[in-house]
Amino acid sequence: MTTTSEAPDRKLTAKGLATRERIVRAAAELIYEHGAQNTNNEQIREAAGVSGSQLTRHFPTKESLVRAVLAWQAD
């Protein structure tokens, strides 16, 4: 299951989609356990196994990440 909060003109490779999915899954788990306010980028980066630049590339704001998590959970 992939998330679809991408800008329409932005294409991701299979590897990019897999990275995005890992980030969303890790964030969903952390947000469930600790709440959105108590979950930070460092925790998400560590849980997803991604760099800060990868996290920022896919989700420039915390709001964009939380929206992707909600969309993923709704699917």
HUPEGI-V961036 format. One record per helix or strand of 3 or more residues. SS is the DSSP state (H for helix, E for strand). FROM is the first residue (numbers start at 1). TO is the last residue. Records with the same first field share a line. If there is no record, write none. Layout:
# HUPEGI-V961036
SS->FROM-TO ; FROM-TO
This chain:
# HUPEGI-V961036
H->14-34 ; 41-48 ; 52-58 ; 62-74
